[in-house]
Amino acid sequence: MAISRRSSMLLVMALVLGTVSLATAASGVATFYTQYTPSACYGNRNMGNMVAAANDRLYNNGAVCGRCYAVKCAGAAAGGGGGNPCTGASVTVKMVDNCASSDGCTSTIDLSREAFAKIANLDAGVIRITYNPTVCP
């Protein structure tokens, strides 16, 4: 079965675009929290413990509710613990809440304690991260 020139070009373009999207992960700062309900997106409904709250910009008036993000530690952040807090793992979280600046939130993503522990030492408290939208598990 022969592949047409046009099909080959489309395949190459798809691979390039996929690689570009992986290479352009957003970056920010993450902290963690321990009380998961109520949430701005789901009220008192339990959404598990691999969840997160988005800052005002990412939250976008609730547009991010229910979307999943792959988050990876990129190193220590100013105000965090010393040394390298990263475990080398990444974690997928579902956005369920708003980390509102009016409530004093200074992070990009406020991870659940369990999600934070997968990617960094809890003693760090605040870390630099990269994150990308991903398919929810």
N, C-alpha and C positions, 0 to 999 in steps of 0.2 A: 504494500500500500504506500503510495507516494504522497509526500506532504507537499502541498503547493507552496510556492514562494511567498504568497500572501499569508498563509497559515504560519509559516516559519517566522516571518517578520512579526506577526502578532504574538507568537510565543516568546520571542526575544524581548519584545517591548514589555510584556507582562512580567518576565523575569527581572528586567531592569527596574521597572517600577516597584516591584516587590522588594528588591534589594534596597532601593532608595528609601522606601518607607521604614525599613528596619534600621537603616543608618541614621535616620532623623528622629530618634527618640527625643521626647521632650525631657527637660531636666527641671529639678526643683528641690524642695526640702520636705522631709517627712518627719512627723512626730507620731506618737501613739496615744490612744485613749482606751478606757476600759468599760465604759457604760454604753451599750449598743442600742438600747431602746429607751425612750422613743427616738425615732429618726425623722428627719425632714421629709424623706421620700416615702417611708412605709409606716410611720406612726409607731404603734406598739407591736407590730408584726416582727417576729424573730426571723432574721435573714441569715443566721449562722454567725460564725466568728471570723470568716475571711472577708471582711468588709472594710470600708473606708469612707471618710468624709472628704469632700472636695472643697478647696477654697472658693471664694465667691466667683472668681473668673471662670474656673473650670466647672463649677456647679451650674452656672448660667441659668439661674432661675428654675432649676430642677431638670434641665435638659439632659444632664448626665445620669440621672436616677436610673438604676438598673443596668448601666453599662459596666463592663469589666475592663480592667487595666492590668497589664503585666508590669510589676514594679521591681526594680533592682537597686540595691545600695551601690552608691558611687563613691562613698568615702565619708569621713567625718565632716561635720558642719560646724561653723562658728557657734559656740555656745553648747556644743555637745561634749561628750567624753573624749579623752585623748586617744591616740593610737588609731588603728584601723578597725572600725566596728563591724565591717561587712563579713558575712558568712560565705559569700560567693553564690548564694542561691537567689532565685527570683521567686516572686509570689504573684498569684492572680487574685485580685480583690474585686468585689462588686461595690459600686458606689451607692451608698444608701443614705448619706447625710450631707449636710452643709457645714463646713468648718468656717463659720462666719467671722470676718474681720471685726465686726461689731461686738463679737463675744471674745475678742482677744486672740483669735487664731492667726498665727504667723507662718504656718506651713502651707505648702502647696497641696499636699495630701496628708490627712491625719489617719493613719492606719489603725486597725484594731491591734491590741497588744499581741495577739497570736500571729498576725500577719507580719508585724514589725520584727518579732522574734525569729521568724523564718529567714529574714534577710540581714539582720543586724543584732548586735548585742544590745539588750534592753538598757544597759547602763549608759549607753550613748545618749539616749533620750531624743536626739535630733540628728538626722543624717542627710547627706546629699543623695538624691535619687535620679534615676532615669525611669520614664514610664511611657508605655504605648497602649493604645486601645487594643483589645484582644477579644476573642470569642469567649463567652462565659462557659465555664465547664458544665 
